[in-house]
């Protein structure tokens, strides 16, 4: 019976030096660990200002979060009235929105205010609001922050 400390019974360990052919002669300099050098120093690709996830789209969303429903102390974005904000490559914004009901007291003024607020964002060339009724607004479209504000959580 062999003991665990008996080194003569253990198989030899693989070593990196064992994998290098000592007879091969290389004229190249030894490879250094520079494979991450270019990746770590690379600057991010400059995205266009428009498009999904762009800075202008976020600026329009931030501007819309400053518009509050006159009857509910929640901004229209968190209330779920804004279905989409699109900014194209020409820096034109298209906002798809709805209202809580077609008979909402601000039905005539709210889309105009949204359009003006979006058009006032620096860098936006033009803004257009598409008022839709399908799908209809429901409280499920509200953000968790809005529900918390209204005591619905």
N, C-alpha and C positions, 0 to 999 in steps of 0.2 A: 504494500500500500504506500502511495506517495503522499507527501505532505503538501499543503498549498504553498509553502515557501520554497519548494524545490523548483528552482529555475530551469533545470534541465528537462523537465517534462512539459513545460508550456510551449505552445507553438510560437515561432518568432512573430513579432509585430511588424506590420507593413510600415515602411518609412518612405517619405517623399523622395529622399535621396536614392532609394532603391529603384524608383521608376525612371530616373534619368539615366540615359545611356551614356556611360563615361567615355565611350569611344567616339561619340558624335562631337564634332567640333563646330561651334557656332561662331560666326563672324559678327552676329548682331549683338547689340548691348543687351544685357539681361532686362527682362520686362519688369517694369516698376508698377506699383499699384496706382496707375493713373486712369483707370477706366471710368472712374466717377468724376474725374476732374472737369471734363466738359459739361457733364450733367449738372454738377453742383454750381457751376458759374454761369450757366445759361440763363439768359433773361427770358421771362415769360413772353410768349407770342402776343403781339399787340392785337387784341380783338377789335372789331369795329364797334363803335359806340352803340349802334343799334343792334337789333336781334335779341333772341331770347337770352336772358341772363346778363344782358349788357348793362353798363352803367346808366344809360339813359332810361332803360326800362325800370330799373330800380328807383331812379329819381322821380319818374312819373308815379310809381306806386307810393313813394313817400309823400308826394304832393297830394295824392288822393286820400291818404290817411289823415290829412288835415281838414277834410270836409266831413262835417258831422251831420247826422240826421237831426232835423229840428225837433222831432218828438222823442227821440231816444238818444241818450248821451253816449253814443258809440259812433266811431267814424264809419263811413260807408264801405270801406274796404273790409274791415273786420266784421261788419254787419253782414257781409256776403253779397252785397249788391253789385260788386265788380266781378264779372265772370272771366274777364281776360284783359290783359294789357299787352299789346303788340307794338314794337317799334321796329320799322323796317330799316334797310340800309340807307335810305334817303332821310332818315331821322323823322319820319312821319309816324305819329302815334295813333293807334286805333284802340279805343276802349269799348269793350262789350260789357254792357251793364243792364240791370233791371231795377225795378222798384218793388217795394213790398206789395203794393197792389196797383192796378191801373188807375184807381181813384185816389191815389196818394196826393195829399195837398201840394206837394212840391213836384208833381209830375211834369209841369210845364217849365219849371225853372232849374231843377236838379241836373238834367243832361247838359244844359247850357253852362252851368257852373263847372261841371266836370270837364267839359271841353275847354273852357277858359283856363282852368287851373292846370290842365295837362299842357296846353299850348304855352303857358307861361314858364315852363321848365326850361332853363338855359340849355340850348342845343336842340330842342325840338323845333322842327320847321313848321309843322302843322299838326293839328289834332282833330280827330273825328270820333263821335260817340255813336255807337250802334245800340239803340234801346231795344231790348228783346223781352218777350214775355214767356218764352219757352226755352228752358225749363222754368217753371214758376219759382219764385223765391219761397223759401221755407226756413224756419228757424234752424234747421240742420246745417244750413250753409254758413252760419255764424262761426267765427273763430272761437277757440276756447277762452281767449281773453275777453271777447265780447260777452260770452255766456257768463263768465265770472262777474263781469261788471254789472250785468243785469240780474244776478242772483239765480241763474238757471243751472248752475253746477252744484 
